[in-house]
Amino acid sequence: MSRHGAKLKDMRLGARLAATLTALSVALPSLMGLMTALAPEAAFAQSGRKLPLVRDAEAEDLLRSYAQPIFKVAGLGNSQIDIILVNDKSFNAFVPDSHRMFINLGVILEAETPGEIIGVIAHETGHIAGRHLVRLREAAANAQIIAVIGMILGVGAAAAGGAAGSSSAIGGGAAAALSSGNIGQRSLLAYQRGEEAAADRAALKYLNATHQSGQGMLKTFERFAEQQVFSARFVDPYAQSHPMANERYRSLATDVMKSKYYDTPAPAALQHRHDMVRAKILAFSSHPNEVLRRYPRSDKSLPAQYARAIASMKRDGRTAIKDIDALIRQEPSNPYFQELKGQALLEGGNPRAAIEPFRRALALKPGEGQFQIWLGYAMVSSNDKSLLPEAEAILKKGIRSDPNSGIAYSQLAIAHARQGETAEADLATAKGMMMSGDIDAARRYAARAQKNLKRGTPAWLQADDIVSYKPPKLNGR
C-alpha cells in the first residue's frame, strides 16, 4: 500500500474511532451495571418498573439520628442528603448521587443493633464524601474506551489478515474484538472494588470520630460471608464490583478491634428506638401470623406490643384501638403511637375520630410533614365542609415540609374541588400526577387548570411549568 493510501486508512480509522467515542459519550448512562448504581429511578423506569419506596416518619427520624453525626464528621453536615426507604427485604443500600441515600427495609429488619445500620450509613457516606460517583463515571468512560479501542484494533487486525489471506490473523482479530469488552469491564470492576474498600476505610474513620463501635460493620460482613460460603467457590473475584465479604472482614477486623470504642454499646435509648422501628417495619411488611410468631403474646416488651397492635390493625382497624391505647398509656408523649391510632381510626372508617390523635401527634412533634398530611387527609375524609379551609392550609404546610407526597396533592385537590376551586383542584391533581410519574396526565390537568387561572399568577406559572416539562433523555435519545 502507498504511503498516501496508508495515511487515508489511518485517517478513516481515526474518524471511526472519534465517531465511536462521541457516540459512547452520549450513550454512557446506559452501561449495564452502572445504571442501577448511579440512577436507580431511571433504571427502573427503563425496565418498566419503579423503585417501591416507603414513607414512615418514625423510621426516617431514626435513620436521620443515625446519619447526622456521621455526616458531620465526614464534612457533609451542611449538605441536604435525603435518606429514602425502599420496600425491599434484602440487605442493601446505595447512593445514586450526592443528595440521596437509599436504604432497603431489609437493613432495618436484619440489623439487631443500631451499629449495623450506622455502619451501612457510614459506608455509603464514604462514597459521597469521597466523590466516588463522579470518578466512577470517569472510570466507566475509560473502561468503555478500552473496550472500543480493543474492538476497533481487533476488527482492523481481522481486515488486515483477511487482505493477506491469513486465517490465523482473522482468528486473532476476532479474539481481540471479543475480549476487549471483557477487559474494559474488568477495568471498571477493579476500580469499583477499590472504591468499596476506600468507603469501608472511611466508614471506620467516621465511626471512630463519633466514638462508635465498628462491631456492626463486622457483623454485616459476617452475614455476607455466610451467604457467600457456597457461591464463593464458583465466583471469579475479578468479576465482582465489590470485594468478597470475607476479604472485607479480614481487611477491617484488626483495626476495628483495636479501636478504643470497640466495646462501646449504643445508648439504651437509641437501642430502644431501633427495636421499636424494627418491630414496626416487620409488622407492616409481614403477615399477622408471622408477627405473632416473632412476637408471641408471652413477650411483654414494648416493641412486641407495638408489633402486635399493628398486626391487629391490619386485620381490623377498629378492634386495634384497645391495643394502641395501651401503648399510649405507657408512653403518652410518643407521637408515633398517636399517629398509629389516627391511622387505625381512619382506615377503620372513622376519619372524624382520627382527627384528634393526629392533632396530638402533631402537637408532640410540631412541623412533621407526614403528620400534617395525615391530619389534612382525615379532615377531608370527614366530609365536614367547615373543616375544608383548615384542611387545605394544613395540607399545604405538609407539602412544604414533605414535597414528595402524592397523597397530599390528591387530598388537596379534593379539598379545593369541594370548595368550588376547580382550577386549583386541577393544578393539585397535576402536581400529584407528576409525583407518581404520570407526565402525560399531569400535562392534561395542568393545561386544563391553566385555562381557568389568571395569566402570570404563581399558580398559572406552576401549571405552565408542568405543561412545558420535558423528561430528561435517557441513553442519549
Number of C-alpha atoms within 10 A of each C-alpha: 7 7 8 9 10 11 12 12 13 12 12 12 15 13 12 13 17 12 12 15 18 12 12 19 15 13 14 20 21 18 14 11 12 17 17 18 15 19 15 18 16 20 22 15 13 13 9 8 11 15 15 12 14 14 13 14 13 17 22 17 13 15 20 17 13 19 21 15 18 26 22 15 15 20 11 17 14 8 11 10 19 13 18 20 24 20 17 17 15 15 18 14 20 20 21 18 17 19 12 15 19 19 26 21 25 20 22 26 19 16 19 16 20 22 25 22 24 25 28 23 25 28 26 23 28 27 24 24 16 16 14 21 20 14 14 19 16 13 20 22 20 16 22 25 20 18 23 20 18 22 21 20 19 24 20 17 20 24 17 15 18 16 11 11 11 13 12 12 19 22 16 16 25 20 16 21 23 16 16 24 20 16 17 23 23 17 20 25 24 20 19 22 19 15 23 21 19 16 22 25 18 21 26 23 20 24 25 18 15 14 14 23 25 28 20 22 27 23 18 21 21 16 15 16 19 13 12 16 12 10 10 15 9 9 12 8 15 15 16 15 19 18 20 18 21 18 13 20 21 12 14 18 16 10 13 22 15 9 17 12 18 18 12 13 14 14 9 9 9 15 16 16 17 22 21 21 22 23 24 25 20 23 27 15 16 11 13 21 13 14 22 17 9 16 20 15 12 8 12 10 11 16 21 22 22 23 26 26 28 26 25 22 26 19 13 15 23 18 16 22 20 13 17 23 17 15 20 17 11 10 13 13 15 16 22 22 23 26 26 24 31 31 23 26 25 23 17 18 15 18 22 17 16 28 24 17 21 27 21 21 25 22 14 16 15 13 14 17 24 22 27 27 28 27 31 31 26 27 28 25 21 19 14 10 14 9 15 22 16 16 25 24 14 23 30 20 18 25 20 12 16 17 15 16 19 19 18 28 26 20 26 30 25 23 30 22 15 15 14 11 14 18 24 24 25 26 30 28 27 31 30 25 22 19 17 15 14 13 19 15 16 26 23 19 22 30 21 18 25 22 12 14 18 12 12 10 10 11 19 21 15 17 30 18 13 21 20 11 14 9 8 9 8 15 14 13 7
